[in-house]
Amino acid sequence: MRLYLSSTLSDLEEERRAVKEVLSGQYTVVESYEADPRPLWQSCVADVATCAIYIGIVGLRCGFVPPGQGRSITELEFDAALAAGLPCFVFVREVDAIPASRTDLYTNDNDPALIKAFRARLSSGASGIPRAALFSSADDLKVKVLRALQRQPAPALDRPVGLPSPPAAAKPAAPETAPPPPSPSPPLTELQKLLKSYLQDNWAALHGHPAFLRANLFPDLDQAVPLSAERVFAMACDGPPIEVLLGAREFFQARAARGVSPASSVSETDGIVCSAIVRCALVAAERYVRGKVDGGAHRDHDPVWSSDHLVACIEAAVRLGFGLCFSPGSPQPENVFRLVHPVPEPGVAGEEGAALSAAELLATIERREFQTGQDYDPDYLRAFIRRRASKLGTALVVSTDAAGRFESAERRAELLKDLREQFDLRTFFQRRGEDAMPPWARQMQDSLLHALGPVLDISLHKAAITEKEMAQRESERPAAPVVTNLTMNFNAAVGTVAQANAPGAQAAARDIVIGLSGTDLLQALAAVQRAIDAGTAQPGETEPRRLMAQELDKVRTVLQADGRSASDAEHVKGWLDGVETSARALSNGRTIVETLAPVWAGLRQSWPAFLALFN
């Protein structure tokens, strides 16, 4: 039985191959590649009329539009099948599953409005238009094609006029029973999608490069079978992950022995080869971690087990399903950004920390120093994040420590939900200490670091420097303050929410930890001192005010020191408690307590050891 297979070619080559494989032996698949005296579009339409069934595959490319025709050959073939009364089965690839490089919007071959209109026509439900099925991958398409043909078998064929009947002996025997459809393949992970797209887009450079062909990534590689992008992808996804990891390690070790680091390449093609092998290694690492970590057994806000940031990123990618991309020679993913002190208090309407959080978020994604006094439109920030994610080809991810106020599972869940809903950011939490790691997690981490060391140019020394740099914002002071346009209002009402909302409160106290000069914090403490000094004419108040001033001096001394510890936080809280308790007995005590509000709120927001005393 003859079946006409219609689609654009260069963007749907894999899908066409998949359909032909799954129909092999049951149908004679017709494709219009024969020489013909007629124009291309006329011969294609004529070929459709010689068949008993039509299958159409549609992506996001329109294909060739013949001169004088307002529709592409693909759409003309579809119309010819409808006119001939053929059973038509149409399969439309999901937009999210199509690489950008395989769209008319990217190639500019045709006006994207043409393919958009054709897809809209196929999904319109109009009378006479067969219902199309969506598919996400070539494997998914195989299953859906088989099911469609088995559920709605084609009618007996009336031989088209002018087509000779084949000899009786040549007719293939119809199978007694149709083969069962293959089990649906699991959906590709984001890392697998990145690898697949990269192999397809760069196969012309990869398949003939000796270094790629000699790379010993796949121990069971059959050299007699021609290598293809699909075959490499299948081996990376199905082969033993440890073998792929060790093969990638040996490849980059050999380069290092020749004096070529992962951060450099001798040519553009050499760089493509290295990038392909790095992506194979990441897919293998993901599969290795998946074998150790049951993502379904964890909530999204549960901290990852790994203490090393790179391995934590891979573990989180397995759990949450995001991709990772790297710059040459960098052991930290380009799309993962570490928030040192996320500010917002989810659920507190109008909290000033929301503006500070947006400012820190944007600064973190740009990998620059955070500055207060900036307020960004959420719509602007969403667009900024969306464009950055599009440029990197995968979702942006933020991580932060499961410490301080984020020791609380409820707080972690709130932050994760808030960042996902507002900015479509994935979020994961990490515990920094290694003491809590179970033995299997420590083995997994050390094995991955050993395997990926030469691949991503990791060494113990570099890893230590990276960890230090990531925490630098918490301890290092620049030569000059970078606080700009910071104003304070000490007249907010007293109370938990009011303290958190006190204008300037969080901005002032962030100086302590983020590495600013602390000038504004000292100004806040000076304002408290002025409030204490006021009203000393009242009898019996002189001594309490003197003691309060002493306690305030102790706080100032600790916060001006170079280092701060958990015990320092306990002392600071005790002294501030003493100041607030004594203030309530004074004539202007309400003013003193209100002036203390920004100090309390700021310390709780930006000093984890201080905040831990309240949880």
Secondary structure, DSSP 4 states (H G I P E B T S, - for coil): -EEEEE--STTSHHHHHHHHHHHTTT-EEE-S-S--SS-HHHHHHHHHTT-SEEEEEE-B------TT-SS-HHHHHHHHHHHTT--EEEEEE-GGGS-GGGBHHHH-SS-HHHHHHHHHHHTS--TTPPPPEEESSHHHHHHHHHHHHHHSPPPPPPPPTTPPPPPGGGSPPPPSSPPPPPPPPPPPPHHHHHHHHHHHHHHHHHTT-HHHHH----TT--TTSPP-HHHHHHHHHHS-HHHHHHHHHHHHHHHHHTT--TT--SSHHHHHHHHHHHHHHHHHHHHHHHHH--GGGS-TTSPBS--SHHHHHHHHHHHH-------TT-SS-TTEEE-SS----TT-TT-THHHHHHHHHHHHHTTS---SS----HHHHHHHHHHHHHHHTS--EEEEES-GGGGSHHHHHHHHHHHHHHH--EEEEE---STT--HHHHHHHHHHHHHHHHHHT--HHHHHHHHHHHTHHHH---SS----S------PPSSHHHHHHSTTHHHHHTHHHHT---HHHHHHHHHHHHHHHTTTTSTT-HHHHHHHHHHHHHHHHHHHSS---HHHHHHHHHHHHHHHHHHTTSTTHHHHHHHHHHHHHHHHHH-HHHHGGG-
